[in-house]
Amino acid sequence: MKTPLLLGPLLVCLTGPVSAQLRWRPLPDLASQSPSLSYDPVRERIVMFGGGGVYTQFEDTWEWNGSRWEFRDPPVRPSPRPGKKMAFDPVGQRTLLFGGVTGINPKIAFSGTIVNETWVWDGRTWAQLRPKNAPSPRWAAAMASDPIRKRLVLFGGALTLGIFPVPSGETWEWDGSNWIQRFPKTQPGARFGAAMAFNLKTRRVAMFGGHAGLNPLPTGTWEWDGNDWIRIAAKNEPSPRSGAMARHPTRGTVLFHGGGLYGGQRGGTIVDETWELDGTQWRLLVPETFLGPKRGVNIVTDLARKQTLSYGAYSGNVSWTATTWRFTGIDWRPVHEWPTAGGFSIAYDAGRDQLLVTGYPQGVGQYQQAPMSTFVLQDDGSLRQLRPPASPPARTGPSLVYHAGLGKILLHGGYDPRIGNLDDTWVWDGQTWTKDNSPVHPRGLASAQAVCYDRQRKKVVYTAKQETWEWDAQGWVSKGPSPVVVGSLAYDPLRKRTVLFGSANSKYSTWEWDGKSWRDLQPSQTPPGRLATMVYVPGLGGIVLFGGADSSNGVPFTDTWLWDGKSWKQLLKSGPPTHSGIGPAAYDIAQARVIALGPSSFPHRAWELAVETLRSTQLYPHPGEAFSLQASLPGDAGNPFVLALSQHTRPGIPLRQIPGVGIEQLPLTPDALFWLSLQANLNTVLDNKGAGTIPLRIPNDPALLWFSFHAAGFTVRAGGVGAITNPVLLQVVR
């Protein structure tokens, strides 16, 4: 029988079953060059899809809510495809995506298949449309929405791959259900990569710039009136270049930004100039400053909040590939920023409930001396840079680990391009770095996962180059040889052993360290050999292994494995698509998740691995919609389960001590919604499989639009609190 409960704005019912899931999902973070952006005026959201780096293309969908990027995880989505274009369909009132290049092999130049697929995004999922007519396969077309004529306009695009792709000069329109080719009397020159946006002052779609393959560079400012192209006799026109266009957020004019400024058919430089087209007059608003977004840029205007944003640009030797920029009317300012310094390492600071990240400083040449950069990873995926009074010299990939006994983070080694591997040791106390002056120390290695903390013996264990070392407050002590040349370490608090997965002669094996000697466990099954990442996950009761690449061919592994103390078991066949080598990771006990960064030599992005013991059947409910939260905690069959809600997850509420791991928190902040949810007695008893379902219904009240909240729960055992679930973020959408 369902028991309805009234919880503030939420109508809640209780009933019961499901199974836990393990999955990787990205954070809004590193290296997403050239994603596609489009504004949805109905839902008042900026939609972002795809992007990537040199070696990896993504199929992520994100939405900007006015202050941060929110990850969407639809059941259906397009495959990765650089060169696609997006614009809002004013008839279907959905975001439309067209074209691009799929199936790219990063090791083969100009590989992939050019497509002419049409996809739409409605705020919940992607759907591929199959219109009767469509433009031929192409990439880098220009596309924009005409809200007056209720049409979506597409021009040009590249029809082939190669150094000089063949450009198209075709004009097409989307009427909400089909593509219609137009045959205007006047034709702009064929081109790809042109910029296009709706000009509110002339009530026409404007186009400028682009590439022309072997043909002369496109010139002139053009506008489409629905029947023909008109060459605008614009004054003070920018020189030919690529770039991006968007409506000005307040003046009804058109903004043009960035791209390539060409000094010849093949040469040129990257610029970050911002221009405004006001009727027939071009005006330079922001000159070259080297501070704003540049090549690979997309700009889009959020009409509801009257702001123009850019994301994912690349500026040459210094890249800001994970920075969100806002146009102020005078210049561009970063909103969310991840300086792509590279060489990251990460450790969870349990004493301060922070994820500490170190990296090679932004803009520093490989032969320049500079201090290392220190950051805190925020919950929104951005990095907050710290300014300690003292820092280690700059380096990539140092070993980083939290010493729970001292409440400090230890850093050792890393790689300095000027002198090679480093062997110094530093300690972080939450305020500054202090150098450890041990009389002896291990040889350095740029391997972020060659270290772990033995909570039982209160020792840091480090292995590299067939040596084993331990560190405590007294300094480093050599413990003799290590059985491997390269490997990864993780501490198993249940079995009170340090586990090593590594190789001495290209043969990988699994070893245990008890503080005195190494023992080869020789499991019957083992993950494919690689320099991997390993992290202990309490919710799985074992050590998770992932990442790395096949040493024979460089192909990255995307599988995830679990070590339970006796054997290896493959959990997932696919996961974070790291490029190669080892990616640093840390377990965030407060949020019950693993945070993994890209390899230190090529930081593609950050990923979160969570054991989903609590799931929602609908993460983005509409007003008036019913959905369910489903719990799966097999170890707590028959136990009471308590659900709570909050608008925030950090700081959490300490609930129980996990031996050898630390204090586990309920990932909810005790705000007004939290206390209200507890008073509502949102609890049930899990069935004999440890499963329970809690249906909810959102009242049909427009005032709840865009309201976000988190749900999490815990079980109650005879001795106190039992298992704690992961948090689930929900948002009421239009």
Secondary structure as GFF3:
##gff-version 3
##sequence-region A 1 734
A	DSSP	beta_strand	5	7	.	.	.	ID=ss1
A	DSSP	beta_strand	10	12	.	.	.	ID=ss2
A	DSSP	beta_strand	21	26	.	.	.	ID=ss3
A	DSSP	beta_strand	36	40	.	.	.	ID=ss4
A	DSSP	beta_strand	45	49	.	.	.	ID=ss5
A	DSSP	beta_strand	61	64	.	.	.	ID=ss6
A	DSSP	beta_strand	69	72	.	.	.	ID=ss7
A	DSSP	beta_strand	85	89	.	.	.	ID=ss8
A	DSSP	beta_strand	94	98	.	.	.	ID=ss9
A	DSSP	beta_strand	101	102	.	.	.	ID=ss10
A	DSSP	beta_strand	113	114	.	.	.	ID=ss11
A	DSSP	beta_strand	118	121	.	.	.	ID=ss12
A	DSSP	beta_strand	126	129	.	.	.	ID=ss13
A	DSSP	beta_strand	142	146	.	.	.	ID=ss14
A	DSSP	beta_strand	151	155	.	.	.	ID=ss15
A	DSSP	beta_strand	171	174	.	.	.	ID=ss16
A	DSSP	beta_strand	179	182	.	.	.	ID=ss17
A	DSSP	beta_strand	195	199	.	.	.	ID=ss18
A	DSSP	beta_strand	204	208	.	.	.	ID=ss19
A	DSSP	beta_strand	221	224	.	.	.	ID=ss20
A	DSSP	beta_strand	229	232	.	.	.	ID=ss21
A	DSSP	beta_strand	244	247	.	.	.	ID=ss22
A	DSSP	beta_strand	254	261	.	.	.	ID=ss23
A	DSSP	beta_strand	269	278	.	.	.	ID=ss24
A	DSSP	beta_strand	281	286	.	.	.	ID=ss25
A	DSSP	beta_strand	299	302	.	.	.	ID=ss26
A	DSSP	beta_strand	307	311	.	.	.	ID=ss27
A	DSSP	beta_strand	324	327	.	.	.	ID=ss28
A	DSSP	beta_strand	332	336	.	.	.	ID=ss29
A	DSSP	beta_strand	345	349	.	.	.	ID=ss30
A	DSSP	beta_strand	354	359	.	.	.	ID=ss31
A	DSSP	beta_strand	373	377	.	.	.	ID=ss32
A	DSSP	beta_strand	383	386	.	.	.	ID=ss33
A	DSSP	beta_strand	399	403	.	.	.	ID=ss34
A	DSSP	beta_strand	408	412	.	.	.	ID=ss35
A	DSSP	beta_strand	415	416	.	.	.	ID=ss36
A	DSSP	beta_strand	420	421	.	.	.	ID=ss37
A	DSSP	beta_strand	425	428	.	.	.	ID=ss38
A	DSSP	beta_strand	433	436	.	.	.	ID=ss39
A	DSSP	beta_strand	451	454	.	.	.	ID=ss40
A	DSSP	beta_strand	459	464	.	.	.	ID=ss41
A	DSSP	beta_strand	467	472	.	.	.	ID=ss42
A	DSSP	beta_strand	475	481	.	.	.	ID=ss43
A	DSSP	beta_strand	486	492	.	.	.	ID=ss44
A	DSSP	beta_strand	497	503	.	.	.	ID=ss45
A	DSSP	beta_strand	508	513	.	.	.	ID=ss46
A	DSSP	beta_strand	518	520	.	.	.	ID=ss47
A	DSSP	beta_strand	533	537	.	.	.	ID=ss48
A	DSSP	three_ten_helix	538	540	.	.	.	ID=ss49
A	DSSP	beta_strand	542	546	.	.	.	ID=ss50
A	DSSP	beta_strand	560	563	.	.	.	ID=ss51
A	DSSP	beta_strand	568	572	.	.	.	ID=ss52
A	DSSP	beta_strand	585	588	.	.	.	ID=ss53
A	DSSP	beta_strand	593	596	.	.	.	ID=ss54
A	DSSP	beta_strand	607	612	.	.	.	ID=ss55
A	DSSP	beta_strand	614	616	.	.	.	ID=ss56
A	DSSP	beta_strand	626	632	.	.	.	ID=ss57
A	DSSP	three_ten_helix	634	636	.	.	.	ID=ss58
A	DSSP	beta_strand	640	646	.	.	.	ID=ss59
A	DSSP	beta_strand	653	658	.	.	.	ID=ss60
A	DSSP	beta_strand	662	666	.	.	.	ID=ss61
A	DSSP	alpha_helix	672	679	.	.	.	ID=ss62
A	DSSP	beta_strand	683	685	.	.	.	ID=ss63
A	DSSP	beta_strand	691	697	.	.	.	ID=ss64
A	DSSP	three_ten_helix	702	704	.	.	.	ID=ss65
A	DSSP	beta_strand	708	717	.	.	.	ID=ss66
A	DSSP	beta_strand	720	724	.	.	.	ID=ss67
A	DSSP	beta_strand	728	731	.	.	.	ID=ss68
###
